[in-house]
Amino acid sequence: DESIAGAQERVLHVTSQGVHSDIVRNYGGRGGLKIIGIGASDPAGSHKGVHVLLEAVVIVFARGELVFIAFVGVRSHCAVQGRREKVIHFVDKFVLWHRLPVLLGLAYLGIRRHLHQRYNLLHVGEVKNGQKYDTQEYAYRTADGTCNHPDDDLIGSQGTLFGRNMLPGTLDYGMLEPHPSVVASKLLERKEFKDAGKQFNMIACSWIQFMIHDWIDHLEDTQQVELRVPDGYSGGCPLKSFKFFKSKKFKTDSSTGFLNTRTPWWDGSVIYGNNEKGMRRVRTFKDGKLKISEDGLLEHDEKGIPISGDVRNCWSGFSLLQALFVKEHNAVCDMLQEQYSDLDDEQLYRRARLVTSAVLAKIHTIDWTVQLLNTDTLLAGMRINWYGFLGKKLKDLFGHICGPLFSGLVGLRKPRDHGVPYSLTEEFVSVYRMHSLLPDEIVIRNIKEPTVAEDKCPPILEKVPIRELLGKEGERQLSKIGMEQMLVSMGHQSCGAVELWNYPTWIRNLIAHDIDGEDRPDPVDMAAMEVYRDRERGVARYNEFRINSLMAPISKWEDLTDDKEVIEALREVYGDDVWKLDLIVGLHAEKKIKGFAISETAFFIFLLMASRRLEADRFFTTNYNSETYTEKGLEWVNRTETLKDVIDRHFPEMTKKWMRCSSAFSVWNSMPDPTNYIPLYLRPAT
Ligand code: HEM
């Protein structure tokens, strides 16, 4: 049949939704049967609003002999299938899930996450095959992220491929359609700084860059591309033309993919490095500790580059968080040494790394994310991810006694990857394109001033353009400003809002770093480059992305936003073709849920991937125990709930004196969260 023939040709580089993980689940995917590719979709169908997906399955024996071709059939993507799909479609059609009372909202998110685990985890393949190994022998986080998955030493290590949450985009738009520089100038570039209000401060902005540098970075090719502003268009582009390296493509058995130069596990590689060499650079090899300067900031090499796990595209705010968590690591070492005097340097280092990485993951889960998605339902949801529905008190008393729902993902008996080997994904990278969080300047506050205002807000000392805080120059500035002053200043400053026309102009003319933290010779326009990157990596454009995320597509600009000026600008760039809309633009334009600092479309990818980072990791599941972490190590993690706890540990006076709000990620002089006497799970609709 014609459609199968077409499909066969294409199956070599696509994997499918759902069917793929079902097959991997049922057949192991790594035994005698090998899947070389599945699926072909029909975008023309989607164009007509029919959303048809044709799927063909091709399975061969590992030796290469073709044994089985199954035509799975034609199905409508938006068609209601199982009972769970029905519930989600019903809620999406008739109610807004975020307006439901907390318990119902949680049920909706639980079902949705289940569906995403089934349909939105696709394995792209490997560049090298891993092996079985002795998990007992590797009861610690290795330098390059190997030996975490219980059966395969390579999964999740440095240099493995990004996975996907959905098929690559199938619409036939060209790489320059519309031109990335035009998209950047007309829709992204900041007109006037819009802040994120009291909800999210500059520590929160730096925090997410800190996490990104723990998880993901694409390997570049040696070949360059040049983007030239189209003839006759000036549009205020700061660079009329610029060159950058392509993303390097790898061919696997079933597909093509891109390689992650960082370890995708939540393993603190941002301070520990991504391989043996990186790890050796940061360790003192004495008492398990990491290198740190007398003034509490990072040490530097002879070229002025900070000594830390990841130094690429660093700036003062980012390097400050690295220094804070090096301090945390070293404090854990001190505690462990006091409690367990027989532990040597290596044993102390390994355990302190486990503890510090868990502290990072916990702060991100139950403090940072809760500020980012500031609703009761998400507060409950994130705490359930860590502690389970029964909550901290019961988990402290009885341990992980029930399944993931009641006792949380952390401490599960076995890691869970839903039949798809762990990796972070192309789509995950794309939804984290949030450079609009960056302001134009950092407001430095005078913390030496003796008079303290009632709202604990220190007076302004100076405003430093953020450009001057980048790279080596930023390190020099930071050492003048000092760690405490910088932390308090960032705490008091709101970061940028993730909205259109808020992409910093200064980053459209940026000297980016190479992987060693050295300046590149020529500047790049980040806004245009980000539009190009998503297209280059085959990430679906906004509307297709929504369909593949089990969301309703938009059919007109008014479905995306109420802002007339934005609609006019969208029409100018994309005409009336909503399918052409670039993902980054759609995510920035989307009407936000009350309390959310990001779009709902981005959130559904987080819902899936944030849980996955915990549940797929052996050190947050099987090995989250006192044997691996030590009893006191686990206690340390358990006693640390927020970033404020870490700050208080290292600067005992700081938050008492300068912070009024409840979380260190919201603007420090804002009011603390009001007491709510209604138990969290019983709170009504908002
Ligand atoms: C001063 C601060 C920052 C600088 C100078 C900076 C610079 C860069 C540069 C040069 C790239 C590589 C672009 C490319 O070649 O495709 C990049 C990638 C990226 N940045 Fe930033 N960035 C900063 C802060 C942030 C923040 C706050 C976020 C927030 C989430 C962020 C998220 C990302 C993501 C998701 C990528 C893509 C990574 C990949 O392609 O694997 N960055 N950034």
Residues whose N, C-alpha, C, O or C-beta is under 5 A from the ligand:
A	BS01	HEM	C205 I208 Q209 I212 I216 D217 H218 N313 W315 V429 Y432 R433 M434 H435 L437 A512 R533
